Amino acid sequence: MTGRSVTISRTERMGQLTKQPSTSDDIARIVIDHSVDGLLVIDQDGFIRFANRAAISLFAGRTEKLVGFHLGAPAIHESVELIIPAVGDNRHVEMRSAEITWEGRAATLASLRDITERKQSAEALQASADELRERNRELMRFNQSAVGRELRMIELKKEVNELCEKLGEPPRYRVPTDVSDAPAKVSGLR
């Protein structure tokens, strides 16, 4: 998990609070500016009216100026995954949105969480699982082949022993007496 540490000293808080008449507005601004999730305010026409630092960072190099950019109004107010395209560096983003009032007008607050690392990890895990499944299939094929070969060897040894018996000679090989369940014991398939 990546994030940034923000330290606000008591004097900074006091200085900000004395400069601004509304302490709750100051606290809200600090929280919004230092949020690790991107926050966008999008008007009804689909134009971005506000973007916090995290949102600007997500779109860095993708739009020249984020505020004023026409993104389009989010039509879905459930969690959706988006891809922010870039040259060789696409960002996977989870977006959630809610209706708000911004400067006296209806707007949408979109929260953008960068899930690129999570998506890359999930893809890597899936690739590893696929590779392990294929290796397991290869081992099972080899195991079945080896068990089949071993069973055939037992059959041939029995035949040689039967021929030796017909010729009045002692058996040449020790052969397991019960091989009917040998594949299950060896391969673990049953």
C-alpha positions, 0 to 999 in steps of 0.5 A, spaced: 500 500 500 502 506 498 501 513 501 504 519 503 505 522 510 502 528 512 504 532 518 500 538 520 503 542 526 499 545 531 502 552 529 500 551 522 493 549 524 493 555 528 495 559 523 490 556 518 485 557 523 486 564 524 487 566 517 480 563 515 474 565 519 471 557 518 475 552 522 471 546 519 472 549 512 480 549 513 479 542 516 475 539 510 480 543 505 486 539 509 483 533 508 481 533 501 488 536 499 491 530 502 487 525 501 490 519 497 484 518 493 482 522 487 476 527 488 473 530 482 467 535 482 463 534 475 458 539 473 451 537 470 455 538 463 460 533 464 466 539 466 471 538 471 470 544 476 474 541 482 480 536 482 484 535 488 492 533 488 491 525 488 486 526 482 491 531 478 496 526 479 492 520 476 491 524 470 498 527 470 500 527 463 494 525 460 490 532 460 493 538 459 489 542 464 484 537 469 479 543 471 475 545 465 476 538 462 470 535 459 470 528 462 462 527 461 458 526 467 458 519 471 451 516 469 453 510 474 453 511 481 455 504 483 463 502 484 466 502 477 473 500 474 476 505 469 482 505 465 486 512 464 490 511 458 497 513 457 503 511 453 505 504 456 502 506 463 495 505 464 492 506 471 486 502 473 481 506 477 475 504 481 470 510 481 465 511 486 460 517 485 455 521 489 450 527 487 452 533 491 451 541 490 457 545 488 456 552 488 449 552 488 448 547 482 447 540 482 454 536 481 457 529 482 463 528 486 467 522 483 472 519 488 477 515 484 482 510 487 488 507 484 487 500 484 493 499 478 497 495 483 492 491 486 490 489 478 497 487 477 498 483 483 491 479 481 493 478 474 500 476 476 497 471 481 492 468 476 498 467 471 502 463 476 495 459 478 495 458 470 502 456 470 501 451 476 495 448 473 499 446 467 505 444 471 500 439 475 497 437 468 504 435 466 506 431 472 499 428 472 500 425 465 507 423 467 505 420 473 500 416 469 505 414 464 510 412 469 504 408 472 502 405 466 509 403 464 510 400 471 504 396 470 506 393 464 513 391 467 509 387 472 505 384 467 512 382 463 515 379 469 509 375 470 509 372 463 517 371 464 515 367 470 510 363 467 514 361 462 520 359 467 515 355 470 513 351 464 520 350 463 521 347 470 526 353 472 525 357 478 521 364 477 526 370 475 522 376 478 519 377 485 512 380 483 507 384 487 501 379 488 496 384 488 497 390 483 489 391 481 490 397 485 497 399 484 495 405 479 491 408 485 496 407 490 501 410 485 498 416 482 493 418 487 487 419 482 482 414 486 
